[in-house]
Amino acid sequence: MAPVLLISEFVSFVSIFVLAFGLIFELPIFMIFMAKIKILPRTFF
């Protein structure tokens, strides 16, 4: 009987999950930074 979930698949999934959520939560900080240095207007967001 083979395991349903391999450790390498689990680690890969968790890594992608953490990276995706990290990018999502960094986006507002990036948006504030872009507005502060006046690259994009606040109304753009």
PDBQT receptor file of N, H, CA, C and O in Angstrom, charges set to zero:
ATOM      1  N   MET A   1       0.835  -1.177   0.000  1.00  0.00    +0.000 N 
ATOM      2  CA  MET A   1       0.000   0.000   0.000  1.00  0.00    +0.000 C 
ATOM      3  C   MET A   1       0.887   1.250   0.000  1.00  0.00    +0.000 C 
ATOM      4  O   MET A   1       1.748   1.407   0.866  1.00  0.00    +0.000 OA
ATOM      5  N   ALA A   2       0.673   2.123  -0.963  1.00  0.00    +0.000 N 
ATOM      6  H   ALA A   2      -0.026   1.996  -1.666  1.00  0.00    +0.000 HD
ATOM      7  CA  ALA A   2       1.496   3.329  -1.098  1.00  0.00    +0.000 C 
ATOM      8  C   ALA A   2       0.891   4.474  -0.277  1.00  0.00    +0.000 C 
ATOM      9  O   ALA A   2      -0.327   4.563  -0.121  1.00  0.00    +0.000 OA
ATOM     10  N   PRO A   3       1.755   5.342   0.242  1.00  0.00    +0.000 N 
ATOM     11  CA  PRO A   3       1.237   6.494   0.981  1.00  0.00    +0.000 C 
ATOM     12  C   PRO A   3       0.482   7.440   0.041  1.00  0.00    +0.000 C 
ATOM     13  O   PRO A   3       0.843   7.602  -1.125  1.00  0.00    +0.000 OA
ATOM     14  N   VAL A   4      -0.549   8.043   0.567  1.00  0.00    +0.000 N 
ATOM     15  H   VAL A   4      -0.842   7.911   1.514  1.00  0.00    +0.000 HD
ATOM     16  CA  VAL A   4      -1.374   8.943  -0.243  1.00  0.00    +0.000 C 
ATOM     17  C   VAL A   4      -0.627  10.248  -0.508  1.00  0.00    +0.000 C 
ATOM     18  O   VAL A   4      -0.718  10.801  -1.605  1.00  0.00    +0.000 OA
ATOM     19  N   LEU A   5       0.098  10.737   0.473  1.00  0.00    +0.000 N 
ATOM     20  H   LEU A   5       0.171  10.288   1.363  1.00  0.00    +0.000 HD
ATOM     21  CA  LEU A   5       0.785  12.015   0.359  1.00  0.00    +0.000 C 
ATOM     22  C   LEU A   5       2.253  11.822   0.718  1.00  0.00    +0.000 C 
ATOM     23  O   LEU A   5       2.581  11.402   1.828  1.00  0.00    +0.000 OA
ATOM     24  N   LEU A   6       3.119  12.127  -0.215  1.00  0.00    +0.000 N 
ATOM     25  H   LEU A   6       2.853  12.468  -1.117  1.00  0.00    +0.000 HD
ATOM     26  CA  LEU A   6       4.549  12.023   0.038  1.00  0.00    +0.000 C 
ATOM     27  C   LEU A   6       5.039  13.262   0.779  1.00  0.00    +0.000 C 
ATOM     28  O   LEU A   6       4.450  14.337   0.667  1.00  0.00    +0.000 OA
ATOM     29  N   ILE A   7       6.116  13.102   1.532  1.00  0.00    +0.000 N 
ATOM     30  H   ILE A   7       6.594  12.228   1.623  1.00  0.00    +0.000 HD
ATOM     31  CA  ILE A   7       6.685  14.227   2.277  1.00  0.00    +0.000 C 
ATOM     32  C   ILE A   7       7.122  15.331   1.322  1.00  0.00    +0.000 C 
ATOM     33  O   ILE A   7       6.904  16.509   1.608  1.00  0.00    +0.000 OA
ATOM     34  N   SER A   8       7.727  14.979   0.207  1.00  0.00    +0.000 N 
ATOM     35  H   SER A   8       7.904  14.023  -0.026  1.00  0.00    +0.000 HD
ATOM     36  CA  SER A   8       8.198  15.992  -0.747  1.00  0.00    +0.000 C 
ATOM     37  C   SER A   8       7.035  16.788  -1.334  1.00  0.00    +0.000 C 
ATOM     38  O   SER A   8       7.152  17.996  -1.541  1.00  0.00    +0.000 OA
ATOM     39  N   GLU A   9       5.924  16.125  -1.600  1.00  0.00    +0.000 N 
ATOM     40  H   GLU A   9       5.829  15.143  -1.432  1.00  0.00    +0.000 HD
ATOM     41  CA  GLU A   9       4.740  16.829  -2.105  1.00  0.00    +0.000 C 
ATOM     42  C   GLU A   9       4.176  17.769  -1.044  1.00  0.00    +0.000 C 
ATOM     43  O   GLU A   9       3.757  18.885  -1.351  1.00  0.00    +0.000 OA
ATOM     44  N   PHE A  10       4.167  17.312   0.197  1.00  0.00    +0.000 N 
ATOM     45  H   PHE A  10       4.507  16.405   0.447  1.00  0.00    +0.000 HD
ATOM     46  CA  PHE A  10       3.663  18.137   1.292  1.00  0.00    +0.000 C 
ATOM     47  C   PHE A  10       4.533  19.371   1.479  1.00  0.00    +0.000 C 
ATOM     48  O   PHE A  10       4.017  20.479   1.622  1.00  0.00    +0.000 OA
ATOM     49  N   VAL A  11       5.846  19.187   1.479  1.00  0.00    +0.000 N 
ATOM     50  H   VAL A  11       6.265  18.286   1.362  1.00  0.00    +0.000 HD
ATOM     51  CA  VAL A  11       6.768  20.313   1.647  1.00  0.00    +0.000 C 
ATOM     52  C   VAL A  11       6.616  21.291   0.488  1.00  0.00    +0.000 C 
ATOM     53  O   VAL A  11       6.631  22.504   0.699  1.00  0.00    +0.000 OA
ATOM     54  N   SER A  12       6.472  20.789  -0.716  1.00  0.00    +0.000 N 
ATOM     55  H   SER A  12       6.460  19.804  -0.888  1.00  0.00    +0.000 HD
ATOM     56  CA  SER A  12       6.275  21.645  -1.881  1.00  0.00    +0.000 C 
ATOM     57  C   SER A  12       4.984  22.451  -1.751  1.00  0.00    +0.000 C 
ATOM     58  O   SER A  12       4.974  23.656  -2.002  1.00  0.00    +0.000 OA
ATOM     59  N   PHE A  13       3.902  21.791  -1.360  1.00  0.00    +0.000 N 
ATOM     60  H   PHE A  13       3.910  20.812  -1.156  1.00  0.00    +0.000 HD
ATOM     61  CA  PHE A  13       2.618  22.472  -1.191  1.00  0.00    +0.000 C 
ATOM     62  C   PHE A  13       2.706  23.556  -0.127  1.00  0.00    +0.000 C 
ATOM     63  O   PHE A  13       2.246  24.678  -0.345  1.00  0.00    +0.000 OA
ATOM     64  N   VAL A  14       3.289  23.234   1.017  1.00  0.00    +0.000 N 
ATOM     65  H   VAL A  14       3.663  22.323   1.194  1.00  0.00    +0.000 HD
ATOM     66  CA  VAL A  14       3.388  24.201   2.111  1.00  0.00    +0.000 C 
ATOM     67  C   VAL A  14       4.264  25.378   1.700  1.00  0.00    +0.000 C 
ATOM     68  O   VAL A  14       3.955  26.520   2.040  1.00  0.00    +0.000 OA
ATOM     69  N   SER A  15       5.341  25.124   0.982  1.00  0.00    +0.000 N 
ATOM     70  H   SER A  15       5.593  24.197   0.705  1.00  0.00    +0.000 HD
ATOM     71  CA  SER A  15       6.219  26.205   0.527  1.00  0.00    +0.000 C 
ATOM     72  C   SER A  15       5.480  27.166  -0.394  1.00  0.00    +0.000 C 
ATOM     73  O   SER A  15       5.576  28.382  -0.231  1.00  0.00    +0.000 OA
ATOM     74  N   ILE A  16       4.754  26.634  -1.346  1.00  0.00    +0.000 N 
ATOM     75  H   ILE A  16       4.676  25.646  -1.479  1.00  0.00    +0.000 HD
ATOM     76  CA  ILE A  16       3.992  27.477  -2.274  1.00  0.00    +0.000 C 
ATOM     77  C   ILE A  16       2.906  28.241  -1.521  1.00  0.00    +0.000 C 
ATOM     78  O   ILE A  16       2.679  29.421  -1.787  1.00  0.00    +0.000 OA
ATOM     79  N   PHE A  17       2.244  27.580  -0.592  1.00  0.00    +0.000 N 
ATOM     80  H   PHE A  17       2.428  26.621  -0.376  1.00  0.00    +0.000 HD
ATOM     81  CA  PHE A  17       1.187  28.202   0.209  1.00  0.00    +0.000 C 
ATOM     82  C   PHE A  17       1.741  29.378   1.010  1.00  0.00    +0.000 C 
ATOM     83  O   PHE A  17       1.139  30.452   1.034  1.00  0.00    +0.000 OA
ATOM     84  N   VAL A  18       2.882  29.179   1.663  1.00  0.00    +0.000 N 
ATOM     85  H   VAL A  18       3.371  28.307   1.643  1.00  0.00    +0.000 HD
ATOM     86  CA  VAL A  18       3.495  30.236   2.473  1.00  0.00    +0.000 C 
ATOM     87  C   VAL A  18       3.941  31.395   1.590  1.00  0.00    +0.000 C 
ATOM     88  O   VAL A  18       3.727  32.553   1.947  1.00  0.00    +0.000 OA
ATOM     89  N   LEU A  19       4.552  31.110   0.456  1.00  0.00    +0.000 N 
ATOM     90  H   LEU A  19       4.726  30.169   0.166  1.00  0.00    +0.000 HD
ATOM     91  CA  LEU A  19       4.970  32.174  -0.459  1.00  0.00    +0.000 C 
ATOM     92  C   LEU A  19       3.778  32.974  -0.970  1.00  0.00    +0.000 C 
ATOM     93  O   LEU A  19       3.834  34.202  -1.026  1.00  0.00    +0.000 OA
ATOM     94  N   ALA A  20       2.716  32.299  -1.339  1.00  0.00    +0.000 N 
ATOM     95  H   ALA A  20       2.671  31.301  -1.294  1.00  0.00    +0.000 HD
ATOM     96  CA  ALA A  20       1.529  32.982  -1.854  1.00  0.00    +0.000 C 
ATOM     97  C   ALA A  20       0.931  33.907  -0.792  1.00  0.00    +0.000 C 
ATOM     98  O   ALA A  20       0.617  35.061  -1.084  1.00  0.00    +0.000 OA
ATOM     99  N   PHE A  21       0.773  33.413   0.426  1.00  0.00    +0.000 N 
ATOM    100  H   PHE A  21       1.028  32.476   0.662  1.00  0.00    +0.000 HD
ATOM    101  CA  PHE A  21       0.208  34.253   1.474  1.00  0.00    +0.000 C 
ATOM    102  C   PHE A  21       1.160  35.381   1.852  1.00  0.00    +0.000 C 
ATOM    103  O   PHE A  21       0.713  36.478   2.188  1.00  0.00    +0.000 OA
ATOM    104  N   GLY A  22       2.452  35.130   1.804  1.00  0.00    +0.000 N 
ATOM    105  H   GLY A  22       2.816  34.239   1.531  1.00  0.00    +0.000 HD
ATOM    106  CA  GLY A  22       3.423  36.190   2.063  1.00  0.00    +0.000 C 
ATOM    107  C   GLY A  22       3.295  37.313   1.056  1.00  0.00    +0.000 C 
ATOM    108  O   GLY A  22       3.314  38.486   1.429  1.00  0.00    +0.000 OA
ATOM    109  N   LEU A  23       3.165  36.972  -0.208  1.00  0.00    +0.000 N 
ATOM    110  H   LEU A  23       3.150  36.019  -0.511  1.00  0.00    +0.000 HD
ATOM    111  CA  LEU A  23       3.000  37.994  -1.244  1.00  0.00    +0.000 C 
ATOM    112  C   LEU A  23       1.694  38.757  -1.070  1.00  0.00    +0.000 C 
ATOM    113  O   LEU A  23       1.658  39.976  -1.239  1.00  0.00    +0.000 OA
ATOM    114  N   ILE A  24       0.636  38.054  -0.736  1.00  0.00    +0.000 N 
ATOM    115  H   ILE A  24       0.666  37.064  -0.598  1.00  0.00    +0.000 HD
ATOM    116  CA  ILE A  24      -0.665  38.710  -0.554  1.00  0.00    +0.000 C 
ATOM    117  C   ILE A  24      -0.609  39.717   0.594  1.00  0.00    +0.000 C 
ATOM    118  O   ILE A  24      -1.158  40.813   0.480  1.00  0.00    +0.000 OA
ATOM    119  N   PHE A  25       0.045  39.359   1.689  1.00  0.00    +0.000 N 
ATOM    120  H   PHE A  25       0.491  38.469   1.782  1.00  0.00    +0.000 HD
ATOM    121  CA  PHE A  25       0.086  40.261   2.829  1.00  0.00    +0.000 C 
ATOM    122  C   PHE A  25       1.133  41.357   2.674  1.00  0.00    +0.000 C 
ATOM    123  O   PHE A  25       1.072  42.353   3.395  1.00  0.00    +0.000 OA
ATOM    124  N   GLU A  26       2.086  41.212   1.765  1.00  0.00    +0.000 N 
ATOM    125  H   GLU A  26       2.135  40.403   1.179  1.00  0.00    +0.000 HD
ATOM    126  CA  GLU A  26       3.058  42.264   1.490  1.00  0.00    +0.000 C 
ATOM    127  C   GLU A  26       2.520  43.292   0.501  1.00  0.00    +0.000 C 
ATOM    128  O   GLU A  26       3.036  44.407   0.426  1.00  0.00    +0.000 OA
ATOM    129  N   LEU A  27       1.504  42.933  -0.245  1.00  0.00    +0.000 N 
ATOM    130  H   LEU A  27       1.084  42.028  -0.185  1.00  0.00    +0.000 HD
ATOM    131  CA  LEU A  27       0.972  43.825  -1.274  1.00  0.00    +0.000 C 
ATOM    132  C   LEU A  27       0.530  45.182  -0.727  1.00  0.00    +0.000 C 
ATOM    133  O   LEU A  27       0.876  46.190  -1.343  1.00  0.00    +0.000 OA
ATOM    134  N   PRO A  28      -0.205  45.286   0.380  1.00  0.00    +0.000 N 
ATOM    135  CA  PRO A  28      -0.574  46.616   0.886  1.00  0.00    +0.000 C 
ATOM    136  C   PRO A  28       0.634  47.470   1.257  1.00  0.00    +0.000 C 
ATOM    137  O   PRO A  28       0.614  48.685   1.057  1.00  0.00    +0.000 OA
ATOM    138  N   ILE A  29       1.676  46.858   1.790  1.00  0.00    +0.000 N 
ATOM    139  H   ILE A  29       1.692  45.872   1.952  1.00  0.00    +0.000 HD
ATOM    140  CA  ILE A  29       2.890  47.605   2.129  1.00  0.00    +0.000 C 
ATOM    141  C   ILE A  29       3.535  48.144   0.859  1.00  0.00    +0.000 C 
ATOM    142  O   ILE A  29       3.984  49.290   0.827  1.00  0.00    +0.000 OA
ATOM    143  N   PHE A  30       3.583  47.328  -0.179  1.00  0.00    +0.000 N 
ATOM    144  H   PHE A  30       3.219  46.397  -0.153  1.00  0.00    +0.000 HD
ATOM    145  CA  PHE A  30       4.129  47.760  -1.463  1.00  0.00    +0.000 C 
ATOM    146  C   PHE A  30       3.294  48.901  -2.040  1.00  0.00    +0.000 C 
ATOM    147  O   PHE A  30       3.846  49.854  -2.591  1.00  0.00    +0.000 OA
ATOM    148  N   MET A  31       1.974  48.814  -1.919  1.00  0.00    +0.000 N 
ATOM    149  H   MET A  31       1.526  48.040  -1.471  1.00  0.00    +0.000 HD
ATOM    150  CA  MET A  31       1.093  49.856  -2.440  1.00  0.00    +0.000 C 
ATOM    151  C   MET A  31       1.318  51.177  -1.705  1.00  0.00    +0.000 C 
ATOM    152  O   MET A  31       1.356  52.234  -2.335  1.00  0.00    +0.000 OA
ATOM    153  N   ILE A  32       1.466  51.131  -0.392  1.00  0.00    +0.000 N 
ATOM    154  H   ILE A  32       1.436  50.272   0.121  1.00  0.00    +0.000 HD
ATOM    155  CA  ILE A  32       1.730  52.342   0.390  1.00  0.00    +0.000 C 
ATOM    156  C   ILE A  32       3.069  52.941  -0.016  1.00  0.00    +0.000 C 
ATOM    157  O   ILE A  32       3.186  54.158  -0.167  1.00  0.00    +0.000 OA
ATOM    158  N   PHE A  33       4.071  52.103  -0.191  1.00  0.00    +0.000 N 
ATOM    159  H   PHE A  33       3.976  51.115  -0.068  1.00  0.00    +0.000 HD
ATOM    160  CA  PHE A  33       5.394  52.568  -0.610  1.00  0.00    +0.000 C 
ATOM    161  C   PHE A  33       5.326  53.265  -1.965  1.00  0.00    +0.000 C 
ATOM    162  O   PHE A  33       5.915  54.331  -2.143  1.00  0.00    +0.000 OA
ATOM    163  N   MET A  34       4.615  52.675  -2.917  1.00  0.00    +0.000 N 
ATOM    164  H   MET A  34       4.136  51.809  -2.772  1.00  0.00    +0.000 HD
ATOM    165  CA  MET A  34       4.492  53.272  -4.255  1.00  0.00    +0.000 C 
ATOM    166  C   MET A  34       3.770  54.621  -4.187  1.00  0.00    +0.000 C 
ATOM    167  O   MET A  34       4.113  55.542  -4.929  1.00  0.00    +0.000 OA
ATOM    168  N   ALA A  35       2.782  54.745  -3.313  1.00  0.00    +0.000 N 
ATOM    169  H   ALA A  35       2.502  53.997  -2.711  1.00  0.00    +0.000 HD
ATOM    170  CA  ALA A  35       2.066  56.009  -3.164  1.00  0.00    +0.000 C 
ATOM    171  C   ALA A  35       2.940  57.052  -2.467  1.00  0.00    +0.000 C 
ATOM    172  O   ALA A  35       2.886  58.233  -2.811  1.00  0.00    +0.000 OA
ATOM    173  N   LYS A  36       3.742  56.624  -1.491  1.00  0.00    +0.000 N 
ATOM    174  H   LYS A  36       3.785  55.665  -1.211  1.00  0.00    +0.000 HD
ATOM    175  CA  LYS A  36       4.604  57.564  -0.761  1.00  0.00    +0.000 C 
ATOM    176  C   LYS A  36       5.664  58.187  -1.659  1.00  0.00    +0.000 C 
ATOM    177  O   LYS A  36       5.932  59.385  -1.567  1.00  0.00    +0.000 OA
ATOM    178  N   ILE A  37       6.265  57.383  -2.524  1.00  0.00    +0.000 N 
ATOM    179  H   ILE A  37       6.048  56.410  -2.599  1.00  0.00    +0.000 HD
ATOM    180  CA  ILE A  37       7.308  57.930  -3.398  1.00  0.00    +0.000 C 
ATOM    181  C   ILE A  37       6.722  58.478  -4.697  1.00  0.00    +0.000 C 
ATOM    182  O   ILE A  37       7.452  58.811  -5.630  1.00  0.00    +0.000 OA
ATOM    183  N   LYS A  38       5.404  58.565  -4.741  1.00  0.00    +0.000 N 
ATOM    184  H   LYS A  38       4.811  58.294  -3.982  1.00  0.00    +0.000 HD
ATOM    185  CA  LYS A  38       4.645  59.205  -5.816  1.00  0.00    +0.000 C 
ATOM    186  C   LYS A  38       4.873  58.585  -7.188  1.00  0.00    +0.000 C 
ATOM    187  O   LYS A  38       4.887  59.286  -8.200  1.00  0.00    +0.000 OA
ATOM    188  N   ILE A  39       5.050  57.289  -7.216  1.00  0.00    +0.000 N 
ATOM    189  H   ILE A  39       5.039  56.719  -6.394  1.00  0.00    +0.000 HD
ATOM    190  CA  ILE A  39       5.106  56.587  -8.501  1.00  0.00    +0.000 C 
ATOM    191  C   ILE A  39       3.689  56.360  -8.999  1.00  0.00    +0.000 C 
ATOM    192  O   ILE A  39       3.402  56.511 -10.186  1.00  0.00    +0.000 OA
ATOM    193  N   LEU A  40       2.806  55.994  -8.077  1.00  0.00    +0.000 N 
ATOM    194  H   LEU A  40       3.039  55.871  -7.112  1.00  0.00    +0.000 HD
ATOM    195  CA  LEU A  40       1.396  55.808  -8.421  1.00  0.00    +0.000 C 
ATOM    196  C   LEU A  40       0.553  56.671  -7.485  1.00  0.00    +0.000 C 
ATOM    197  O   LEU A  40       0.848  56.757  -6.293  1.00  0.00    +0.000 OA
ATOM    198  N   PRO A  41      -0.498  57.314  -8.013  1.00  0.00    +0.000 N 
ATOM    199  CA  PRO A  41      -1.354  58.120  -7.130  1.00  0.00    +0.000 C 
ATOM    200  C   PRO A  41      -2.195  57.234  -6.211  1.00  0.00    +0.000 C 
ATOM    201  O   PRO A  41      -2.463  56.075  -6.526  1.00  0.00    +0.000 OA
ATOM    202  N   ARG A  42      -2.602  57.788  -5.083  1.00  0.00    +0.000 N 
ATOM    203  H   ARG A  42      -2.383  58.729  -4.827  1.00  0.00    +0.000 HD
ATOM    204  CA  ARG A  42      -3.430  57.027  -4.138  1.00  0.00    +0.000 C 
ATOM    205  C   ARG A  42      -4.757  56.618  -4.757  1.00  0.00    +0.000 C 
ATOM    206  O   ARG A  42      -5.320  55.586  -4.391  1.00  0.00    +0.000 OA
ATOM    207  N   THR A  43      -5.259  57.412  -5.687  1.00  0.00    +0.000 N 
ATOM    208  H   THR A  43      -4.801  58.250  -5.985  1.00  0.00    +0.000 HD
ATOM    209  CA  THR A  43      -6.540  57.083  -6.321  1.00  0.00    +0.000 C 
ATOM    210  C   THR A  43      -6.423  55.864  -7.225  1.00  0.00    +0.000 C 
ATOM    211  O   THR A  43      -7.436  55.264  -7.581  1.00  0.00    +0.000 OA
ATOM    212  N   PHE A  44      -5.218  55.493  -7.598  1.00  0.00    +0.000 N 
ATOM    213  H   PHE A  44      -4.394  55.981  -7.309  1.00  0.00    +0.000 HD
ATOM    214  CA  PHE A  44      -4.999  54.305  -8.429  1.00  0.00    +0.000 C 
ATOM    215  C   PHE A  44      -5.424  53.040  -7.693  1.00  0.00    +0.000 C 
ATOM    216  O   PHE A  44      -5.883  52.078  -8.310  1.00  0.00    +0.000 OA
ATOM    217  N   PHE A  45      -5.270  53.048  -6.374  1.00  0.00    +0.000 N 
ATOM    218  H   PHE A  45      -4.898  53.829  -5.873  1.00  0.00    +0.000 HD
ATOM    219  CA  PHE A  45      -5.605  51.877  -5.571  1.00  0.00    +0.000 C 
ATOM    220  C   PHE A  45      -7.029  51.965  -5.096  1.00  0.00    +0.000 C 
ATOM    221  O   PHE A  45      -7.504  51.067  -4.400  1.00  0.00    +0.000 OA
TER     222      PHE A  45
